[in-house]
């Protein structure tokens, strides 16, 4: 299994779950993404059924397809 770290460890690829392609959260739009809870579908973590908030993050962040540059920067910056 790959090494995961908290978002504060500043790996090469880090960002908040709300902008990650592996995060599957139900919310009412971008303003609700911070507090929404969703399932992390990162391939190495799916067997844990890990539920995380939009403000969670790790160093295996992958930007969602179709995420605009401004929204991607917001997701990575916090």
KARARA-V88315 format. One record per residue. N is the residue number from 1. RES is the residue in one small letter. PHI is phi in degrees with one decimal (* if undefined). Layout:
N/RES/PHI
N/RES/PHI
//
This chain:
1/x/*
2/x/-69.0
3/x/-82.0
4/x/-109.9
5/x/-139.2
6/x/-67.3
7/x/-60.8
8/x/-73.3
9/x/-78.0
10/x/54.0
11/x/-68.2
12/x/-63.5
13/x/-122.2
14/x/-135.5
15/x/176.9
16/x/-80.7
17/x/-55.8
18/x/-58.3
19/x/-109.8
20/x/-95.7
21/x/-67.3
22/x/-85.7
23/x/-91.0
24/x/-120.0
25/x/-119.0
26/x/-93.3
27/x/-153.2
28/x/-98.5
29/x/120.1
30/x/-54.0
31/x/-65.9
32/x/-92.4
33/x/-64.0
34/x/-62.9
35/x/-102.1
36/x/-67.4
37/x/-107.0
38/x/-143.8
39/x/-91.2
40/x/-84.4
41/x/-107.1
42/x/-59.1
43/x/-50.2
44/x/-80.6
45/x/-114.3
46/x/-59.6
47/x/-69.6
48/x/-87.3
49/x/48.9
50/x/-73.8
51/x/-100.0
52/x/-134.9
53/x/-82.6
54/x/-63.5
55/x/-87.6
56/x/-73.4
57/x/-173.5
58/x/-153.7
59/x/-89.2
60/x/-110.2
61/x/-62.1
62/x/-130.3
63/x/-57.0
64/x/-63.7
65/x/-62.9
66/x/81.1
67/x/-77.3
68/x/-62.0
69/x/-57.4
70/x/-62.9
71/x/-66.5
72/x/-65.5
73/x/-65.1
74/x/-63.4
75/x/-65.2
76/x/-77.8
77/x/-85.6
78/x/101.1
//
